[in-house]
């Protein structure tokens, strides 16, 4: 099993290595079939796609084996001895890792196939495909890692891959700035994450994931709390949760398939996954769960409000991702770790579908702006029905996948609120949230459900209904793109039924009906406003609040005032001090040495007459001294 999972990770890594090493020369090594005209992208596309497909098959085999025989399998590839805690380079395969790994492979394959058509003609396609493969390998390393330091290696490789992929079109200043912003903000959180790994590993006496979880109940409370809070800093950065969330909407400047990959299967999913993987540590640190719950409420409700006011379809989906990740974090905070991971899987399916469907719309219309769409359901039927399934899953409409997973989280939050903060499935551990925080999470989930249905309905109606508002020829994009989104519509619609085997994931009538009320209210309100005048944007009813919501409560502007401007001012003062003091001292020393050298070189100017005159003058002085002082 460990060898099998090692291949799942190594195949995309090998494809990335081949793509970066050989690049477009792969097209000459892998010729197109006879009678067809080979192109420079045939080789890179084939290598990247084939590795993703084989990894998917192997991941499915591993998942089937774990399903038949549940339990964790661990294996150590090598052991690095240190003077304190040894580092074990090994993997861990269990139910959690195989289902998330399977989701990563599915989305990665869909993105690779879709990109062949979407990125056709891009001169840097080989590096693009290679970085996607490396991104996939890094996420799989995080998923299957059995050691925290090995997990951290994959965690950081994802960060550099996101930088290169978001900034793929680096000649556009907006893309470059978005890539740098994503890199710096996630690195800021990763500093805390690394220290959290150190505190946890040194406190437990091992960096092994199993060893850390086993030792968690015995850790001093302060150590466990400090480690969990430090880990949350990295989680907030990677999973774009408040206050380190502002990089994700700007990352939409990158290619649409990359947005799908980051939002659905890598990067942002990594933070939620790590909390679930190390959940035993968080259970003994209720203060960390409280912080996680509060951040989740701010993130999911705030981002949903921001999504409601966006003009750009991709930014609507970006803020939606922040909000849905907040829903997952809320599930973890109230003890519903199984439901949170189930929502992570459902979100991976429907958010990949939504982003790739958005790519189809953008390719056809030539614009990201919702106001330029309209009436596309007749001319783009495959995209319409696929995206309808994605929006329904996002809004939590039964029986689509998002309804099952979101309902489970709402039910757990309801239990916590009604039982003084006790964590529903884990009450036997004694872990609990403050009652006020439990109620805040529960009410936040209900409000978010209404807002999610509202912005999903708005985007759906403005894209596919009413009259066409642009001057383009509406049609389905290439078959490769259209059928990729059609394939993703299947898990987005049906994935929820796979959770019926687990009691905690089954819908219950009371909570399900209560959860559907805000969904129906949000969708109904959006429809009624749109139906008054389908040519206008329903977000107009937000009135003077819309500019504030569209700019996400001016958080970036606040950062500019509180952080960016003071740092720039300090940098200017440092630069001025460097020029006026440090540089002046260096330059002044050089000038003084030059002047002194000029004085000292007078006797050594190379003029023989000067030397002879000096010699005679010296003899005269000596003679006069002898005569006078004799």
N, C-alpha and C positions, 0 to 999 in steps of 0.2 A: 504493500500500500504506500509506504513512504517513497519507494522508487517511482511508483506511478505518479504521485503528486509532485515529486521532483521534476518529472518530465513536463507536467502541466505548467510549471514555472519556467523551466529552462527553454522550452520551445519558443515562446515569444521573445525571450531574451536572445536566443540564437538568431531569430529573424531580425531583431533590432541590430545585432552586431553585424550580420550580413548586409543589411540595408545601409548602415553607416559606413561600413568598410568598402563596399563595392558600388553602392549608389546606382546610378543609371546604367552602369556596366552590366548589372544583372539582366537587363533587357537583351544584351548581346549573348549572354550565357544561356538564357532561357528563351529560345526562339519561339515565335508564334507558330501555330500550325500552318502547314503548307497551303498556299492559295490565299492566305490572309496577309495583310500588311502589318508587320510588327511595329509597335510603338515603344517609346522609351520607358513607359510605365508598366509594361507587361510583367517584367521581372519582379520589381519591388511589390507590385500588387499581389502577384501570385505567392511570393514568399510570405508576405505578411498575412494574407488571407488563409493560406494553407496551414500555417503554424497556429493561427487562432482556431481553425476548424478542428485540427487534431487535438489541441488542448481542450476544446469543448467536449470532444468524445471521451477523452481520458478523464476529465472532471465528472462527466456523467457516469462513467464506470465506477469511479471512486464513490460518488454519491449513492449509487445503487448498492455497492458493497456495504457502506455504512448503514443504509436503510435496512438491509437484510440482517446485519449483525451490528447493532448499535454499540457505541463505546468509543473511547478515545484511543488512537494509535499514535505513538510517539517514536521518533527515531533520531539518533544523534549522528550527524555526518562527520563532525570533528569536534574536539574539545580544546579550547584555547585556555591554557593555564595562565593565571595572573597571580599577583602577590596577595590578592584579596579574594574576590568572588570570581570563579571561573566563568568563561563565556561558552555556552553550548550552542554550536551551529547545528540546529536540528529543526524538525518540522513536527507539527501536531495536527492530526486529522481527526475530526469529530463531526457531529451533526451540524454544528454552527458553521464550521469552516467550509464544509463541502457545499452547503446550500448557497452560501455567499460566493464561494469560488465558482460555482456553476453559473450564477447570475452574472458575475464579472466576465466569464468566457462568452456567454450568450451575447451580451451587449457589445463586447469588443469585436466579435465576429460580425455583428450587424453593422457596426461603425466602419469596419474595414471594407466590407462589401459596398456599402452605401458610398463611401469616399471615392471609390474607383470612378463612379459617374460624377459625383458632386465636385471633385477636385480635378476633373479631366482638363488637361492643358496646363496644369500648374507645373512650373519648371522645377519646383523643389518637392515633388511628390514623394520621391524616394526617402528623403529625410523625414518627411511628414509621416509616412507609413512606418518608418523605423521607430520614431518617437512614440507612436501609438502602441507599437509592440512592446517597447520598453516600459511605457506607462502601465500596460496590462500586466507585465511580469512583476513590476514593483508592487502593484496592488495585490496580486496573488501571493507575493512574498509576505506582505502584511497579514493576509488572511490565514495562510498556512504556517506562519512562523511559530516555533515552539519556544523562542527566546526573545526577551524584550529588546535586546540590543540588535538582534537580527531584524525584528519588526521595525525598529527605528531606522535601520538602513533602507528598507523598502519605503518607509514613510518619507524619508528625505529625497529618495530618487523620484518619487511622485512629484515632489515640489519642483525639482528642476525640469522635469518633463512638462509640467503645466506651464512653466515659464516659456519654454521653447514653442509649445503648441499654441498657446494663446497669442504669442507674438510671432506666429508663423509668417504673416505678412508684415514683417518688421519695417518695411519701407513706409508704411502708414504710421504716423506718429501716435495716433490713438491706440493702435494695437500694441505698440512698444510700451506706452505708458501703462496700459492695462496689464501687460505681462509683468512689468516691474512692480506695480502695485500688488498684484497677486503674490509675487515672490516675497516681497518685503513683509506683507501683513501675515502671511502664513509662517514665515521664518520667525516673526516676533512671537507667535504662539508656540512655535517649536522649541524655543529656548526654555520655556516653562515645562514643556513636555519632556525634554531631555533630562532636566533636573528631577522631574517626577519619576522617570525611569531609574535614575541613580538612587533616589531616596527609597524607592520601593525595593529595588534589587539589593541594596546594602542592608536595608532593614530586615528583609526576609532571608538574607544570606544566599540568595540565588536569583538569577535573572530568568530562570525557567518559568514559563507561564503557569504551568501546573504547580510548580513549587511555590510561586508567589501567591496563588489563590489558596493553596493549602495552608500557607503560613499567615494569611490575612487575619484570621480571628485571633492569632497570638501577637500580632503587631501592637505596639503601644498606640493608643488612640491618636496622639499627636502626630505620630509618624504616618499612620494610615490617612489621616485627614490631610496632612500636608502633601503627601504623594498624590492623593486623589484630586486635590485642588490644582496642583501643578499640571497633572495630566489634562485637566479640563481646559487649561490655557491652550494646549495644542489642539484639543478637540474643537474648541471654539474657532480657532484659526482654520483648520482643515475643513470642518463642516460648516463654515461660514455662519456662525452664531454670534449674536450680539456679545461684545462690541467689535468683534473682528470679522464682520460680515460684509463690509462694503466692497471688498475686492470682487465678489462673485458677479454682481450685475455688470460691472465694467468688463469682466472677462468675456462677455458676450461679443466683444469685438473680434474674437477669434473665429475660425471656421465653425459652422454650425455642427458638423459631426463631432468636433472636439467638445463643444458645449454639451452634446448628448453624452459623451463618454465621461466627462467630469461630473456632470449632475446625476447620472444614473448609476454608474458602476465603479468609479474610482474616486480619489480625492475626497469629495464631500461625504461619501459613504464610509470612508475610513475612520472618521472620528466616532461616528455612532457605533461602528463595529468594534472599535477598541474598548469603548465603555462596556459593551455587552461581553466582550471577551474577558475583561477584568472586572466583571460585575461583583464578584465576591469581595473585592477591595472596596468598592463603593458602598456595599451594604454595611460594612463596619465603619463607614464614615458618613453618617447621615447629614452632616453639615454640607458635604460635597453634593449629595443628592438634592438638598434644599437649593443650593446655588444653581445646580443644573436645572431644576424645575423653574426657578425664577427667570433664568436666561431663556429657557424654552418658551415661556409665555411671552416675554418681550419680543423674541425673534419671530414666533409663529404669527402672533396678532399684528405686530408692526409690519412685517414683510407682506402679509396678506393685504393690509391697507395700502401699502405702496404698490402692490401688483394691480390693485383696482384702478389706479390712476395713470398707469403707463401707456404711452402711445406705441412703443416698440414691442412687437410680439415676443421677441426673444427675451426682453427684459421682464415682460409679464411672467414668462416661464422661469426666469432666474429668481425673481422674488418669490415665486411659488416654491422653488426648491428650498430656499431659506426657511420658508414657512413650514413645509412638510418635514424638513429635518428637525425643526422645533417640535413638531408633533411626535416624532420618534424620540427625541430627548425627553419630552414630557412623559412618554410611556416608560422610559427607563427610570425617570424620577419617581414614578408611582409604583414601581415594582413589576411592570408588565414588560419584562425584557423579551419574552417570546413574541409578544404582539409587536414590540418595536422592531424586532428583526423581520417579522412578517411584513410589516409596513415598509421596511427597507427594501425587501424583495419586490413587493408590489410597486413601490415607487420606482425602482430600477426599470421595471417593464414599462409602466405608463409614461414615465418622464423621458426615457429614450424614444418611445413612440412619438411623444409630443414634439420633441426637438427635431427629430428627423422629418416628421410631417411638416413642421414649420420650415425646415430647409426646402422641402418640395414647393411650398407656397412662395418662399422668397426667391427661389430660382425662376419660377414662372412669372411672378409679378415684378421682380427686380427691386423689391423694397421690403424693409422690415416694419413699415408703419401700418398699423391697423386701418387707418383712415383710407388707405389706398386699396383695400381689399373689397370684398362684398360679392355675393352671388356665385361663389366658386363651387358650390355643391353640385351644380349641373355639369360643369366642365372638368372638374377634378373629382369624380365619384370615389375612386379608391382612396385618395387622400382624405376626402370628406368623411367617409365611414370609418376609416382608421383613426383619424383625429377625434371623431365623435366618441369612439371607444376610450381614447386617452383622456379626454376631458371628463367623461362620465366617471372613469376610475379616479381621476384627481378630485372631483367634487364629492365622491363617496356615494354615487348612485347605485343602488342594488340592481343586479347581482354582480356588478363589476368589482375587480379585485380590491380597489381602494376602500370600498364599503366594508368588507370583512375586516381588514386590518385596522382601519380607523375606528370601527365600532368596538373592537377589542380594547383599544387604548382608552376610549371614552368610558367604557364600562369599568376598567381598572381605576381610572381617575374618580369615577363616581363612588366606587367602593372606598377609596382613600378619603374622599371628602366626607362621606357619611359615617366613617368609623374613626374619626379623630386623627386622620393621617396615616393609619396603618396601611402598609403595603399589601395589596390584596393577595397575590399568590405566595407572598413571602412573610406573612404575618408571624409565622412560627419562629422567624429569626429575631423578632423583637424590633426590627428596623422600622422607623416611622418618620414621617414628615411632620412639621408643625401643622396644626389643623388649618390655619389661615392659608398656608402655602398650598395645601391640598385643594382647598376650595378655589384658590386662584388658578391652579392648573385646570381644574374641571371646567370652570366658567370660561377660561381662556380657550379651551378646546372647542366648546360650543360656539363661541364667537368666531373662532377661526373657521369652523365648519361652514357657518353662514357666509363669511367673507370669501372663502374658497369657492363656494358654489356661485357667488355673485361674479367674481372676476373670470372664472372659467366660462360661465354662460355669456358674459360680455364678449370675451375673445372669440368664442364659438360663433355667436350671432354676427359679429362684425366681419368675420372672415368669410363665412359661407352663405349668409343670407342677405336679403336686400338686393339692391342694384350694384352692379360692378362700378367701382369708383375710380379705376385706373384706366390708362390707355394701353393695355397690353393684350396679347392674345392668350387667353386662358386655356390651359390644356394640362394633361398629366405630364409630369416630367419623364425622364427616361424610365424604362421598365425596371432597371436595377434599383432605382430609388423607390419607385412606387410599390414594388412587390416586397421590398425590405420592410417598409412601414406596415404593409398588410400582414406580414408574418408577425411583427411585433404586436399587432392588435390582438392576436390570439391569447398570449399570456396576460396582456392587460385586461382582457375580458374574463378569462377563466381561472387565473391563478388563485383567486380567493377560495375556490372550492377545495384546493389542496390542504387548506388549514382546518377543514371540518373534522379531521381525525384527532385533533388536539382539543380537549375540553375548553381550555382558556381562549381558544381562537374561534369558537362557535358563537354566532350571534344569539343574543337573548332578547326576547320580544320587547321587554320594557325599555331597556337601554337602547335597543336598535331604533324603536319608534321615537324615543326622546332625541336621539342623535339625528334622525331624519328631519325633524321639525326645523332646525336652523338651516339645514341644507335646502329644504324646499322653500323656506322664506327667502334665502339669499338668491337662489335661482329665479324664483318668481318675481322678486323685486327688480332684478336685472332685466328680465323679459318685459315686464310692464313698462319700464322706462324706455327700453329700446323700441317697443311696439308703438309708442306715441309718435315717433318719427325715426324710421329705420335708417335714414340718411345721416343722422346725428349720433354722436358718441354718448352712450348712456352715462359715462363718467361725468358728464356736464352737471349732473345734479349735485356733485360734490362742492360746487361753487368755489368760494375763495380758499377752501381747504385743498383743492386739487393741486395747485403748484407745490404746496408743502409736502403732500403725499407723493407726488411725482418725483420729488427730490429726496424721498425716503426720510422725511422729518429733518432734513438738513444736517444729517450726521456727518457727512463728508465736509460740509462747510464748518461745522463745529470743530472737527479735527484740524481743519486748515487754520482756524483761529487759535486753538489751544495748543496744537503741536507743531504744525508745519511752519507757521509764521514765526513763532519764537525760535525754532531751530534755525530757520534761515537768518533771522536777525543775529542770533548767536554766531552763526557761521560767518556773517559779514564782519562782526566784531573780531572774531578770531583771525579772519583774513587780513583785516586792517592792522591788527596787532602784529601779525606775521610780517606784513610789509613794512610797517613803521618802526617796529622794534627788532624783531628777529632778523629780518632781511637787512635792516639798516645797520645792525651790529656787525653782521657778516660782511656787508659791503664796506662799512667804515673800516673794519680791520684790514680788509684787502687794500683799501686806498692808503691807510697809514703805512702798511708794509711797503707799498709801492713808493711812497714819498721817501721813506727811510732808505729804501734801496737806491733811490735817485741820488740822495746825498752821499751814500757810501760808495757809489760807483764813480764819483768825480775823479778820485785818484787813479782809477782804473778805466780811463776812457779810451786807451789804445793810442794816444798821441805821444810819439817819442820825444818831441820837444818838451812836452809837459813833464815827462819822466825826468829828462835831463835837467830842466829848470828846478824841479823838486830836489834832485840829487845835489845840485850846486848850492841851493838854498840851505839844505840840511848841513852840508859841509861848512858853509859860512857860519851857521848858527852854532855848530859844535866848536868851530875854531874860536868864535867870539866868546863862547862860554868858557873855554879853556883859558883864554887871555884874561878875561875879567875875574874869574874865580880862582885864579892860580895863586 
